[in-house]
Amino acid sequence: MRTGPELILATKDFAHDSSSRSWWYVISTTILLAGAFTGALSNLPLFAKMACSVLEGLLILRLFVIYHDQQHHAILPKSRVAEYFMRAFGMFALSSSSIWRSSHNHHHNHNSKLKGSHIGSFPIMTKTQFLNSSKGKRFGYLFVRHPLTILFGYIFMFIYGMCLNPFINNPKKHLDCLIALIAHVAIGIGLVFFFGWGGLLLAQTIPHFIAFTIGTYLFYAQHNFPGVSFNENAGWTYEKAALESSSYMKTNRFMAWCTANIGYHHVHHLNSRIPFYRLPETVRALPELQHAKVTSLNPVEIFRCLRLKVWDAESQKMVGLRDL
């Protein structure tokens, strides 16, 4: 059984994309997204427009994960057209390239560290830190990890976390974050002007709410689940963080398609250059990756993940507030 650098090296055989295949997924998903957007604004019966609205949200989620792959240079790494298109989509998805690349790359390089992992990820406090913190710090920490904050990821994670906050902190570096927010508001105003409040609700609000709620939860649960491991910086290794602190989220085939295989998160963290469509193939080929820590979208599993709040260094596990 390969471990460490040897296992990472074994994944390199899969870290190559097929340009034609990558473009097919980008173009087909974009066409479906445009169709769902059009359907939500059409003269179809209300139930059909609602179905298009929900489908649009799931397609935004899928294209977001594809965008995430391109930002890692896992797909179409040398295509300027893909870079320009994905930068535009990133702004549409309220995740401009300047903040997404910097924060997400930091996340990959510091995943599961007790110090420094809060950038691009949910903050982690140890039990001792939490008990010794002021009420204000405890409130802020628990607010970020609260189920309602995750449910309203559209507002807290994306509008504020990925647009307003980065621009306020560094206007020159993250000007595209402000442009993304202005464009989002402008699209909303245009929808109200031409299609009324119903158009805004069906074509923008509901789809983005669905995409960003699921996306925020996925990002949370893939690093906050029963059995997750966190380490002091001195005991941290890249491959250990990937395999012990990143989950395999088991989903049905439809949700695997909607999430572009991001459920294979342990493999993605082991080698972020593997295209999303080659992640299942990588797992089948490497037995070492077939024993991941598993979670799912089952309501019971969701509850188990959401109740976890702090890292207990003594028991070496995440615990809930009742365990304090």
Backbone bond lengths (Angstrom), bond angles and torsions (degrees), N, CA, C in turn:
res aa  C-N    CA-C-N  psi(-1)  N-CA   C-N-CA  omega(-1)  CA-C   N-CA-C  phi
1 M - - - 1.458 - - 1.522 109.62 -
2 R 1.326 115.99 119.29 1.464 119.82 -178.44 1.519 111.16 -75.74
3 T 1.305 115.69 145.18 1.457 121.40 177.51 1.522 108.66 -137.32
4 G 1.343 115.27 169.11 1.455 121.23 172.69 1.518 113.95 55.51
5 P 1.342 115.99 -141.12 1.476 120.72 -177.36 1.525 113.16 -57.58
6 E 1.334 116.89 -31.56 1.470 120.09 -179.97 1.526 111.00 -64.49
7 L 1.317 116.58 -39.56 1.466 120.09 178.97 1.520 110.89 -70.79
8 I 1.330 116.81 -41.58 1.466 119.82 176.91 1.524 110.24 -59.66
9 L 1.333 116.35 -41.62 1.469 120.80 178.91 1.525 110.95 -61.96
10 A 1.334 117.13 -36.72 1.468 120.90 -179.44 1.519 111.57 -65.68
11 T 1.333 117.78 -26.70 1.465 120.42 -179.30 1.524 112.33 -77.56
12 K 1.321 117.63 -15.77 1.465 120.50 -175.67 1.523 112.83 -64.45
13 D 1.332 117.28 -23.87 1.464 119.95 177.25 1.525 111.99 -63.34
14 F 1.328 117.00 -20.25 1.461 121.90 -177.11 1.524 112.28 -103.86
15 A 1.330 116.63 -3.25 1.470 121.20 -175.50 1.526 111.73 -88.94
16 H 1.327 115.86 49.03 1.468 122.18 178.36 1.525 107.83 -138.49
17 D 1.305 116.09 132.65 1.461 118.36 -179.45 1.515 111.05 -99.05
18 S 1.315 114.32 162.83 1.460 122.22 170.84 1.520 106.00 -104.08
19 S 1.328 117.49 117.62 1.471 120.33 -175.80 1.521 111.87 -58.06
20 S 1.323 116.37 -42.24 1.469 119.28 -178.58 1.524 110.82 -65.65
21 R 1.310 115.89 -41.11 1.463 119.80 179.78 1.528 110.63 -68.09
22 S 1.325 116.97 -42.18 1.468 120.95 179.26 1.520 110.67 -62.45
23 W 1.337 116.31 -45.65 1.464 119.44 179.83 1.531 110.98 -63.93
24 W 1.327 116.72 -36.77 1.459 119.76 178.68 1.524 110.61 -59.55
25 Y 1.316 117.11 -44.94 1.458 120.24 -179.87 1.527 111.44 -67.74
26 V 1.308 117.13 -39.65 1.471 120.29 179.08 1.529 110.55 -64.60
27 I 1.329 116.03 -50.88 1.469 120.60 -175.51 1.527 111.50 -68.38
28 S 1.324 117.49 -45.71 1.475 120.03 -177.99 1.526 111.23 -63.87
29 T 1.340 117.12 -40.73 1.462 119.58 178.74 1.520 111.06 -66.67
30 T 1.340 116.49 -38.44 1.469 120.42 179.20 1.524 110.97 -65.72
31 I 1.320 116.85 -41.25 1.471 120.61 178.53 1.528 110.43 -63.89
32 L 1.328 116.74 -44.80 1.466 120.38 178.01 1.530 110.89 -61.90
33 L 1.328 116.16 -39.54 1.462 120.42 178.85 1.526 110.72 -63.94
34 A 1.342 116.75 -44.19 1.463 120.69 178.28 1.531 110.34 -62.85
35 G 1.327 116.55 -38.45 1.461 120.25 178.39 1.519 112.25 -65.91
36 A 1.333 116.87 -42.08 1.464 120.75 178.95 1.526 110.50 -65.90
37 F 1.328 116.43 -39.87 1.470 121.33 177.63 1.528 110.27 -61.58
38 T 1.334 116.12 -45.10 1.465 121.02 178.88 1.529 111.01 -63.89
39 G 1.338 115.98 -41.76 1.458 120.17 179.90 1.516 112.59 -63.21
40 A 1.343 116.66 -35.50 1.462 120.65 179.34 1.521 111.90 -67.27
41 L 1.343 116.69 -21.95 1.466 121.30 -179.16 1.526 113.01 -104.01
42 S 1.325 116.51 2.37 1.467 120.67 -173.72 1.531 111.83 -82.44
43 N 1.317 114.55 -174.13 1.464 121.37 178.31 1.524 112.28 -95.02
44 L 1.311 116.84 20.38 1.458 120.91 177.79 1.534 109.93 -66.38
45 P 1.331 117.34 162.40 1.472 119.73 174.06 1.533 110.26 -57.32
46 L 1.311 115.36 156.36 1.465 120.25 -174.34 1.521 112.47 -57.53
47 F 1.345 117.09 -41.72 1.471 118.66 -177.97 1.529 110.56 -63.49
48 A 1.344 117.00 -34.38 1.464 120.77 179.41 1.532 110.23 -71.11
49 K 1.328 116.19 -39.38 1.467 119.41 177.45 1.527 111.04 -66.72
50 M 1.320 117.04 -35.81 1.462 120.51 176.17 1.528 110.51 -64.89
51 A 1.337 115.68 -40.65 1.462 119.51 178.00 1.530 110.57 -62.63
52 C 1.329 116.49 -41.26 1.469 120.65 177.42 1.530 110.62 -64.19
53 S 1.318 116.96 -37.15 1.459 121.75 179.71 1.524 111.07 -64.01
54 V 1.337 115.82 -45.71 1.471 120.17 178.36 1.527 110.00 -64.82
55 L 1.334 116.37 -44.27 1.461 119.98 178.76 1.529 110.99 -61.03
56 E 1.317 116.65 -39.44 1.466 120.23 177.52 1.530 110.63 -59.04
57 G 1.329 116.80 -42.52 1.466 120.19 178.50 1.513 111.77 -61.07
58 L 1.327 117.07 -43.23 1.462 120.73 179.86 1.530 111.78 -67.83
59 L 1.325 116.67 -32.80 1.466 120.36 178.39 1.531 111.40 -74.48
60 I 1.339 117.20 -33.64 1.466 119.53 173.01 1.518 109.28 -61.76
61 L 1.336 115.98 -41.98 1.465 120.94 178.27 1.526 110.64 -60.84
62 R 1.328 117.19 -46.10 1.463 120.88 -179.22 1.532 111.13 -63.12
63 L 1.334 116.13 -46.77 1.461 118.98 -178.63 1.526 110.95 -67.77
64 F 1.335 116.59 -28.96 1.464 119.83 176.65 1.527 110.45 -63.95
65 V 1.326 117.23 -42.80 1.467 119.97 179.28 1.532 110.09 -67.38
66 I 1.335 116.79 -35.88 1.468 119.88 175.97 1.526 109.82 -65.22
67 Y 1.321 116.56 -41.91 1.473 122.18 174.25 1.528 110.42 -57.98
68 H 1.317 116.09 -44.00 1.465 122.47 177.83 1.524 110.41 -58.33
69 D 1.337 116.82 -40.67 1.466 120.98 177.98 1.526 111.43 -65.27
70 Q 1.326 115.76 -42.90 1.462 119.26 -179.78 1.521 110.96 -66.00
71 Q 1.306 117.49 -35.44 1.459 120.78 178.21 1.529 111.41 -66.78
72 H 1.327 116.65 -26.19 1.466 121.83 174.15 1.538 111.34 -82.69
73 H 1.339 117.02 -2.84 1.473 123.19 -174.12 1.533 111.87 63.22
74 A 1.334 116.01 26.91 1.458 120.28 176.13 1.521 110.77 -78.26
75 I 1.340 117.35 -29.27 1.459 121.11 175.91 1.528 109.02 -128.23
76 L 1.319 115.07 146.41 1.468 123.66 175.67 1.541 112.44 46.34
77 P 1.334 117.42 50.94 1.467 120.41 -173.47 1.527 114.43 -67.38
78 K 1.341 117.36 -22.13 1.457 120.06 -175.76 1.528 113.45 -109.35
79 S 1.313 116.90 6.36 1.467 120.81 -176.34 1.522 111.32 -92.14
80 R 1.330 116.34 117.21 1.467 120.27 175.98 1.522 111.28 -69.17
81 V 1.332 115.23 -34.99 1.466 119.13 178.79 1.527 110.07 -61.21
82 A 1.346 115.47 -45.43 1.463 119.74 178.92 1.522 110.81 -63.06
83 E 1.331 116.77 -39.26 1.464 120.48 -179.85 1.526 110.79 -63.13
84 Y 1.326 117.30 -46.10 1.464 120.92 -179.77 1.525 111.00 -65.62
85 F 1.341 115.31 -43.43 1.469 119.12 -179.15 1.524 110.67 -63.87
86 M 1.327 116.74 -44.09 1.453 120.10 -177.74 1.527 111.81 -70.38
87 R 1.314 117.67 -33.16 1.466 119.61 174.76 1.533 109.93 -62.37
88 A 1.343 115.57 -40.89 1.471 119.47 178.28 1.524 110.48 -65.80
89 F 1.328 116.61 -42.79 1.467 118.74 178.70 1.520 110.80 -64.86
90 G 1.331 117.44 -39.19 1.456 120.42 178.36 1.513 111.94 -56.99
91 M 1.327 116.19 -38.62 1.468 119.71 177.09 1.526 110.26 -70.30
92 F 1.317 117.13 -38.91 1.466 120.92 176.25 1.523 110.54 -61.06
93 A 1.334 116.33 -36.53 1.467 121.53 -178.98 1.519 112.65 -91.07
94 L 1.337 116.86 15.76 1.466 122.59 176.40 1.522 112.19 57.75
95 S 1.320 116.56 33.11 1.464 122.02 179.30 1.523 108.70 -139.04
96 S 1.315 116.08 67.35 1.457 120.96 -175.48 1.517 111.47 -57.76
97 S 1.318 114.85 149.24 1.459 121.12 -173.60 1.521 113.40 -57.69
98 S 1.328 118.11 -36.40 1.461 119.93 -175.29 1.523 111.85 -61.76
99 I 1.335 117.71 -43.42 1.463 120.06 -179.06 1.522 110.90 -84.05
100 W 1.332 117.25 -35.27 1.465 119.15 -177.62 1.525 111.08 -64.66
101 R 1.329 117.05 -48.65 1.464 119.33 -177.95 1.522 111.85 -63.44
102 S 1.325 117.19 -46.15 1.460 119.76 -176.37 1.524 111.62 -66.09
103 S 1.324 117.14 -46.74 1.465 119.87 -177.17 1.523 111.65 -72.98
104 H 1.343 116.91 -38.07 1.459 119.24 -176.35 1.527 111.40 -74.83
105 N 1.302 117.86 -37.06 1.465 119.69 175.82 1.521 110.69 -64.45
106 H 1.330 116.34 -38.69 1.469 119.98 175.82 1.530 109.55 -61.30
107 H 1.328 116.22 -42.52 1.461 120.75 179.08 1.526 110.98 -58.01
108 H 1.317 117.37 -44.81 1.461 120.31 -179.55 1.524 111.82 -64.48
109 N 1.300 116.76 -35.48 1.466 120.05 -177.13 1.522 113.62 -84.58
110 H 1.338 117.71 -9.64 1.465 120.79 -178.19 1.520 112.69 -131.85
111 N 1.329 117.44 12.69 1.453 121.76 -179.71 1.529 110.73 -53.86
112 S 1.325 115.94 129.86 1.466 126.16 175.40 1.521 114.70 76.35
113 K 1.327 118.23 4.20 1.460 119.22 173.22 1.530 109.29 -76.65
114 L 1.302 116.50 140.76 1.457 119.96 178.11 1.521 111.51 -73.91
115 K 1.325 116.90 -19.93 1.461 121.40 176.65 1.522 109.12 -121.89
116 G 1.316 116.48 126.03 1.465 120.53 175.04 1.511 115.72 93.06
117 S 1.341 117.77 -2.21 1.468 118.89 -176.69 1.524 112.85 -88.69
118 H 1.344 117.65 -2.54 1.468 120.41 -174.89 1.520 112.66 -73.45
119 I 1.349 117.22 -21.59 1.465 119.69 178.99 1.524 108.73 -74.66
120 G 1.313 116.23 122.76 1.459 120.17 -179.83 1.515 113.97 76.92
121 S 1.336 117.17 12.38 1.452 120.01 -178.90 1.523 109.32 -153.33
122 F 1.318 116.21 175.80 1.459 120.23 175.90 1.522 109.14 -75.84
123 P 1.330 117.53 137.13 1.464 119.91 -177.54 1.525 111.46 -66.06
124 I 1.328 115.12 151.85 1.459 121.72 178.24 1.523 109.27 -125.84
125 M 1.315 116.18 126.34 1.461 122.03 171.89 1.524 108.83 -113.07
126 T 1.322 116.35 145.72 1.455 118.87 170.14 1.526 108.41 -79.30
127 K 1.313 115.41 164.52 1.464 120.82 178.12 1.527 110.73 -57.30
128 T 1.324 116.38 -43.15 1.465 120.78 -179.40 1.518 111.23 -64.67
129 Q 1.348 116.79 -44.65 1.458 120.34 178.85 1.523 111.03 -60.62
130 F 1.323 116.15 -43.48 1.460 120.30 -177.84 1.526 110.98 -63.43
131 L 1.341 117.04 -46.30 1.462 120.77 -177.64 1.520 112.10 -67.02
132 N 1.333 117.09 -26.45 1.461 120.97 -179.19 1.527 112.94 -93.91
133 S 1.324 117.58 -0.11 1.463 121.35 -177.59 1.521 110.93 -85.35
134 S 1.330 115.21 159.05 1.457 120.65 176.35 1.527 109.87 -71.26
135 K 1.320 116.43 164.38 1.464 120.69 178.70 1.530 111.17 -60.96
136 G 1.338 115.67 -35.72 1.462 119.36 179.12 1.511 112.30 -64.16
137 K 1.328 117.14 -44.21 1.465 120.55 179.45 1.517 111.10 -67.35
138 R 1.332 116.15 -39.24 1.465 119.06 177.87 1.531 110.11 -62.12
139 F 1.330 116.09 -44.00 1.466 119.90 -179.41 1.530 110.57 -60.85
140 G 1.352 116.48 -47.14 1.457 119.86 -179.48 1.514 111.99 -61.75
141 Y 1.321 116.71 -41.39 1.465 121.90 179.99 1.527 111.07 -64.41
142 L 1.323 116.19 -47.55 1.461 119.92 -178.61 1.523 111.80 -70.88
143 F 1.332 117.00 -29.52 1.464 120.29 178.32 1.530 110.84 -63.47
144 V 1.324 116.48 -44.21 1.468 120.48 -179.04 1.520 110.72 -62.14
145 R 1.324 116.63 -36.02 1.461 121.04 -175.83 1.538 113.08 -94.88
146 H 1.327 117.15 3.82 1.467 120.63 -176.19 1.534 110.70 -70.53
147 P 1.335 118.06 142.85 1.475 120.96 178.30 1.526 113.76 -54.81
148 L 1.343 117.78 -36.55 1.464 119.55 179.52 1.528 111.57 -69.74
149 T 1.323 117.14 -33.07 1.462 120.50 176.04 1.524 109.96 -64.94
150 I 1.328 115.52 -40.63 1.462 120.25 177.51 1.529 110.29 -68.30
151 L 1.339 116.87 -41.75 1.466 120.88 178.20 1.524 110.75 -58.09
152 F 1.330 116.16 -41.22 1.466 120.86 179.64 1.535 110.57 -99.13
153 G 1.340 114.34 44.05 1.463 120.30 177.63 1.517 112.56 -58.63
154 Y 1.332 116.89 -28.82 1.467 122.71 176.05 1.531 110.27 -51.59
155 I 1.329 116.08 -44.91 1.466 120.68 -177.35 1.524 111.59 -84.98
156 F 1.334 115.92 -53.48 1.467 119.72 -169.62 1.524 113.41 -79.73
157 M 1.324 117.81 -42.75 1.458 120.40 -176.74 1.523 111.76 -81.80
158 F 1.347 116.54 -41.52 1.463 119.31 -170.97 1.528 113.15 -98.88
159 I 1.323 118.18 -57.69 1.463 118.66 -178.49 1.534 111.00 -62.02
160 Y 1.340 116.20 -47.85 1.463 118.80 179.77 1.528 112.02 -84.38
161 G 1.335 116.65 -55.09 1.457 120.54 -172.00 1.516 114.94 -67.52
162 M 1.340 117.00 -34.97 1.460 120.02 -175.15 1.530 113.40 -104.96
163 C 1.332 117.32 -8.98 1.471 119.74 -179.29 1.524 112.45 -121.70
164 L 1.314 116.67 -67.00 1.466 120.25 -174.18 1.525 112.72 -64.98
165 N 1.317 117.33 -52.81 1.460 120.51 -174.33 1.533 113.22 -61.58
166 P 1.330 119.66 -46.51 1.467 118.88 178.36 1.525 112.74 -61.71
167 F 1.344 116.49 -40.58 1.470 118.81 -179.63 1.520 111.09 -66.26
168 I 1.321 117.49 -42.08 1.468 120.73 179.39 1.527 110.64 -62.09
169 N 1.331 116.96 -40.57 1.460 121.15 -177.49 1.522 113.24 -74.30
170 N 1.336 117.01 -32.34 1.463 120.16 -178.29 1.526 109.14 -151.66
171 P 1.341 117.59 80.85 1.478 121.48 -174.56 1.527 113.71 -58.46
172 K 1.330 118.17 -40.36 1.459 120.27 -177.59 1.522 112.09 -67.66
173 K 1.311 116.60 -43.96 1.464 121.11 -177.57 1.514 112.37 -71.51
174 H 1.335 116.40 -34.20 1.461 120.27 -173.13 1.529 112.44 -118.18
175 L 1.316 116.31 40.74 1.458 120.66 176.08 1.522 110.99 -61.51
176 D 1.335 116.89 -33.64 1.466 119.86 179.81 1.523 112.15 -64.11
177 C 1.333 117.54 -23.78 1.464 120.50 176.91 1.535 110.47 -67.61
178 L 1.330 116.21 -41.03 1.462 119.93 176.79 1.523 110.57 -66.96
179 I 1.328 116.51 -42.45 1.472 120.28 178.82 1.524 110.18 -59.98
180 A 1.343 116.58 -41.05 1.467 120.69 179.10 1.519 111.13 -60.81
181 L 1.327 116.25 -42.65 1.462 120.06 -179.12 1.526 111.39 -68.56
182 I 1.337 116.88 -41.36 1.468 120.73 178.11 1.531 110.26 -63.20
183 A 1.338 116.01 -42.65 1.466 120.20 179.28 1.527 110.57 -63.59
184 H 1.323 116.48 -39.20 1.469 120.99 179.75 1.528 110.52 -62.79
185 V 1.318 116.05 -44.27 1.470 120.94 178.72 1.530 109.94 -66.14
186 A 1.343 116.42 -41.16 1.467 120.69 -179.58 1.523 111.38 -62.93
187 I 1.338 116.87 -40.85 1.464 120.62 177.26 1.525 109.66 -62.50
188 G 1.329 115.56 -42.57 1.462 119.75 178.49 1.517 112.34 -60.98
189 I 1.324 116.71 -43.36 1.467 120.76 178.52 1.532 110.19 -63.58
190 G 1.329 115.73 -42.08 1.465 120.06 178.09 1.519 112.00 -61.46
191 L 1.322 117.17 -40.31 1.463 120.79 178.72 1.526 111.09 -64.25
192 V 1.326 116.97 -42.33 1.462 120.57 178.61 1.530 110.29 -64.22
193 F 1.339 116.31 -41.89 1.462 121.00 -176.97 1.529 111.45 -64.90
194 F 1.327 117.18 -43.47 1.465 120.10 -174.90 1.537 114.11 -93.16
195 F 1.332 116.90 -28.68 1.470 118.87 -173.88 1.523 113.68 -125.30
196 G 1.324 117.31 -0.72 1.458 120.17 179.57 1.526 112.20 82.29
197 W 1.337 114.93 179.81 1.459 120.08 -178.32 1.519 112.04 -64.97
198 G 1.319 116.81 -28.79 1.459 119.91 176.80 1.517 111.60 -63.74
199 G 1.326 115.98 -38.76 1.463 120.07 177.19 1.517 111.63 -63.04
200 L 1.327 116.62 -42.89 1.467 120.59 177.31 1.522 110.92 -60.88
201 L 1.326 116.14 -44.40 1.457 120.95 -177.76 1.527 111.58 -64.69
202 L 1.332 116.50 -46.87 1.460 120.48 -173.34 1.528 113.63 -80.27
203 A 1.330 117.69 -34.29 1.464 120.34 -173.86 1.523 114.03 -95.74
204 Q 1.349 117.22 -20.01 1.461 118.31 -178.82 1.521 113.23 -126.70
205 T 1.325 118.03 -54.44 1.466 120.34 -171.37 1.523 112.88 -65.28
206 I 1.326 117.44 -54.27 1.470 120.19 -178.47 1.528 111.48 -63.89
207 P 1.345 119.82 -48.03 1.471 118.96 179.69 1.524 113.43 -59.08
208 H 1.338 117.42 -44.20 1.458 119.48 -179.66 1.531 110.91 -68.80
209 F 1.310 116.35 -36.38 1.461 119.23 177.58 1.527 110.54 -60.99
210 I 1.334 116.65 -45.74 1.470 121.20 179.90 1.527 110.68 -63.67
211 A 1.323 116.81 -50.34 1.466 121.14 -177.23 1.520 111.41 -60.44
212 F 1.318 116.92 -45.08 1.462 120.18 -173.66 1.525 112.33 -80.24
213 T 1.324 118.15 -27.72 1.462 119.61 173.99 1.523 110.29 -67.23
214 I 1.327 116.47 -49.28 1.467 119.74 179.35 1.530 109.83 -64.78
215 G 1.329 116.74 -43.22 1.461 120.16 -179.45 1.520 112.29 -61.79
216 T 1.331 116.98 -43.10 1.467 120.68 179.13 1.517 110.72 -64.65
217 Y 1.330 116.75 -42.40 1.466 118.70 179.77 1.530 110.98 -66.28
218 L 1.327 116.97 -42.21 1.459 119.23 178.88 1.522 110.51 -58.06
219 F 1.320 115.93 -45.04 1.450 119.95 -178.73 1.526 110.66 -64.51
220 Y 1.330 116.31 -36.02 1.465 120.24 177.15 1.529 110.88 -68.26
221 A 1.325 116.66 -55.22 1.461 121.30 -170.54 1.518 112.91 -69.30
222 Q 1.322 117.81 -23.14 1.450 119.30 -179.31 1.527 113.05 -74.78
223 H 1.357 115.33 -8.11 1.468 119.36 176.00 1.527 111.91 -135.13
224 N 1.314 117.42 8.10 1.456 122.55 177.95 1.519 107.94 -138.99
225 F 1.312 116.51 87.21 1.456 121.94 -175.59 1.528 109.12 -148.68
226 P 1.326 118.11 157.31 1.468 119.72 177.48 1.529 110.68 -57.41
227 G 1.328 116.09 127.54 1.452 120.52 -179.04 1.513 114.45 98.36
228 V 1.348 117.15 -4.97 1.459 120.18 178.70 1.525 109.36 -65.14
229 S 1.322 115.89 153.69 1.459 121.24 -179.09 1.520 110.17 -122.59
230 F 1.339 116.61 136.28 1.459 122.41 172.84 1.524 109.20 -122.98
231 N 1.329 115.74 152.08 1.457 119.52 -172.43 1.517 111.60 -136.80
232 E 1.319 114.66 150.97 1.455 119.58 166.06 1.526 107.39 -65.19
233 N 1.301 117.23 152.21 1.462 120.65 -175.22 1.523 112.69 -55.87
234 A 1.337 116.84 -33.72 1.460 120.40 -176.84 1.527 112.45 -66.66
235 G 1.326 117.97 -29.73 1.464 120.53 -178.38 1.514 113.96 -99.75
236 W 1.320 116.29 14.63 1.465 120.89 -173.23 1.521 111.57 -90.13
237 T 1.312 117.11 138.02 1.469 122.03 169.38 1.523 108.18 -134.13
238 Y 1.316 116.50 152.85 1.463 121.75 -174.98 1.529 111.21 -63.01
239 E 1.335 116.52 -47.35 1.464 119.41 -176.68 1.530 111.46 -69.81
240 K 1.334 118.20 -33.31 1.457 120.81 177.59 1.521 110.24 -66.50
241 A 1.328 116.27 -40.79 1.466 120.41 178.20 1.520 110.87 -62.72
242 A 1.328 116.55 -37.26 1.468 120.42 -179.59 1.523 111.56 -68.16
243 L 1.322 117.10 -46.59 1.459 121.22 -171.19 1.521 113.56 -86.92
244 E 1.325 118.28 -26.13 1.458 120.63 -176.29 1.527 113.21 -107.78
245 S 1.327 116.33 -16.39 1.471 119.40 -176.25 1.524 112.35 -120.66
246 S 1.319 117.61 10.46 1.466 123.10 176.56 1.520 107.49 -131.60
247 S 1.298 117.05 132.14 1.460 120.62 -172.76 1.523 112.35 -92.85
248 Y 1.316 114.30 163.54 1.458 121.56 163.31 1.522 106.17 -101.74
249 M 1.321 116.69 112.18 1.464 120.22 -179.78 1.520 108.82 -90.53
250 K 1.300 115.33 109.58 1.453 121.65 -177.21 1.518 109.75 -78.83
251 T 1.321 117.38 123.08 1.458 122.28 -179.58 1.530 109.81 -133.71
252 N 1.329 116.23 167.15 1.456 119.04 172.70 1.528 109.34 -74.39
253 R 1.322 116.44 172.82 1.470 120.41 -173.22 1.527 111.61 -64.80
254 F 1.327 116.79 -35.27 1.465 119.38 -179.58 1.526 110.93 -65.06
255 M 1.341 116.96 -47.56 1.461 119.70 -179.74 1.526 111.20 -69.89
256 A 1.319 117.35 -30.39 1.468 119.31 174.95 1.528 109.81 -63.09
257 W 1.344 116.19 -37.60 1.469 120.37 177.54 1.525 109.96 -69.27
258 C 1.326 117.44 -45.00 1.472 120.85 -178.71 1.523 111.79 -63.78
259 T 1.322 116.95 -31.84 1.464 120.81 -178.38 1.527 111.91 -98.67
260 A 1.333 116.65 8.65 1.469 122.07 177.48 1.529 111.78 48.18
261 N 1.323 115.64 45.36 1.472 123.35 174.07 1.525 114.58 62.74
262 I 1.320 118.34 20.44 1.462 119.45 -179.67 1.529 111.20 -66.96
263 G 1.341 116.25 -12.62 1.460 119.88 175.90 1.514 112.87 -61.37
264 Y 1.346 117.43 -25.74 1.472 120.92 176.06 1.527 108.72 -79.73
265 H 1.324 114.65 55.93 1.460 118.95 -168.37 1.526 112.18 -73.19
266 H 1.313 116.60 -30.20 1.466 119.11 178.62 1.525 111.01 -64.51
267 V 1.335 116.42 -35.97 1.468 120.15 178.73 1.522 110.01 -73.00
268 H 1.333 115.68 -41.27 1.462 119.75 178.54 1.531 110.92 -59.86
269 H 1.323 116.93 -39.79 1.465 119.23 179.77 1.525 111.75 -73.26
270 L 1.300 117.17 -27.22 1.459 119.76 177.51 1.523 110.91 -70.32
271 N 1.344 115.96 -37.78 1.461 120.30 177.26 1.525 108.14 -151.63
272 S 1.321 116.32 100.80 1.469 121.39 -175.07 1.524 112.72 -75.23
273 R 1.333 117.88 -4.04 1.464 120.62 178.04 1.531 112.55 -88.54
274 I 1.312 117.74 -1.27 1.463 120.02 177.67 1.533 108.51 -78.43
275 P 1.335 118.83 122.69 1.471 120.42 178.91 1.527 111.15 -59.50
276 F 1.312 116.37 147.99 1.463 120.83 -175.96 1.517 112.34 -56.88
277 Y 1.333 117.13 -32.74 1.462 119.54 -177.07 1.526 112.24 -79.99
278 R 1.337 118.44 -5.38 1.465 121.11 177.25 1.531 112.40 -106.02
279 L 1.328 117.01 -0.43 1.470 119.58 -178.97 1.535 112.26 -63.67
280 P 1.360 119.93 -46.61 1.473 118.58 177.64 1.526 111.94 -60.68
281 E 1.323 116.62 -38.65 1.463 121.71 178.69 1.527 110.68 -61.62
282 T 1.330 116.09 -39.90 1.462 120.65 179.86 1.520 110.93 -63.58
283 V 1.325 116.79 -42.79 1.464 121.15 179.84 1.523 110.49 -64.21
284 R 1.335 116.89 -42.59 1.467 119.77 179.94 1.527 111.67 -62.83
285 A 1.326 116.25 -33.02 1.465 120.13 -175.03 1.524 113.24 -84.19
286 L 1.322 117.50 -25.07 1.465 120.67 -175.30 1.527 109.74 -116.51
287 P 1.327 118.45 104.10 1.472 121.44 -178.27 1.519 113.18 -58.48
288 E 1.331 117.48 -26.94 1.461 120.73 -178.41 1.535 112.41 -63.91
289 L 1.325 116.19 -20.02 1.460 120.42 -177.58 1.528 112.70 -95.93
290 Q 1.322 116.58 1.90 1.455 121.11 -174.30 1.525 113.55 -93.29
291 H 1.327 116.66 7.73 1.462 120.51 -179.07 1.523 110.15 -123.70
292 A 1.317 115.42 43.48 1.465 121.03 -176.96 1.524 111.36 -73.60
293 K 1.319 115.10 162.87 1.458 121.08 172.75 1.529 107.52 -78.50
294 V 1.329 116.47 124.80 1.463 121.68 -166.74 1.531 111.42 -107.50
295 T 1.323 114.72 139.58 1.457 121.60 166.28 1.530 106.98 -136.05
296 S 1.317 116.80 -178.06 1.465 119.37 -178.13 1.522 109.06 -157.80
297 L 1.330 115.78 -178.39 1.461 121.94 177.01 1.525 112.07 -94.52
298 N 1.308 116.48 13.38 1.458 121.02 172.94 1.531 108.74 -62.12
299 P 1.347 119.24 135.06 1.469 120.79 -177.98 1.524 114.06 -52.59
300 V 1.331 117.51 -36.07 1.465 120.43 178.64 1.522 110.23 -64.71
301 E 1.339 116.35 -42.52 1.465 120.77 179.05 1.526 110.80 -67.00
302 I 1.322 116.41 -38.30 1.470 120.15 177.77 1.527 109.88 -61.08
303 F 1.334 117.00 -44.74 1.466 120.85 178.33 1.526 110.66 -61.10
304 R 1.316 117.49 -42.98 1.461 121.23 -179.20 1.523 111.80 -62.44
305 C 1.309 116.31 -35.95 1.465 119.83 179.12 1.525 111.35 -73.99
306 L 1.333 116.13 -44.01 1.461 120.21 -175.00 1.528 113.09 -68.63
307 R 1.321 118.15 -25.30 1.462 120.36 -178.58 1.537 112.31 -75.92
308 L 1.318 117.48 -15.39 1.466 120.83 -178.15 1.524 110.10 -74.68
309 K 1.331 116.70 130.48 1.461 119.85 -174.31 1.529 113.79 -125.49
310 V 1.330 118.63 -46.07 1.470 120.14 -174.53 1.524 110.31 -134.30
311 W 1.336 115.11 160.72 1.467 121.75 178.99 1.525 109.17 -92.75
312 D 1.326 115.64 121.68 1.460 121.37 176.86 1.523 107.95 -94.36
313 A 1.326 116.04 106.23 1.468 120.74 -176.01 1.522 112.00 -65.48
314 E 1.320 117.21 -29.56 1.456 119.83 -178.14 1.526 111.96 -70.23
315 S 1.314 116.23 -46.01 1.466 119.75 -179.88 1.514 112.69 -90.59
316 Q 1.346 117.20 -6.30 1.461 123.51 179.64 1.530 111.90 56.41
317 K 1.340 114.64 50.07 1.460 118.84 176.17 1.517 109.94 -157.73
318 M 1.337 115.24 160.41 1.459 121.10 174.47 1.516 108.34 -78.12
319 V 1.335 115.72 139.81 1.457 120.45 -179.22 1.525 109.83 -130.76
320 G 1.337 115.14 163.38 1.451 122.06 177.19 1.522 111.38 -91.62
321 L 1.315 115.87 175.44 1.468 120.36 -178.65 1.528 111.91 -63.00
322 R 1.319 117.91 -33.15 1.468 120.23 -179.93 1.529 111.34 -64.97
323 D 1.322 117.02 -25.39 1.468 120.76 -179.07 1.523 112.47 -81.66
324 L 1.338 116.98 -3.11 1.453 118.95 179.09 1.537 111.53 -81.55
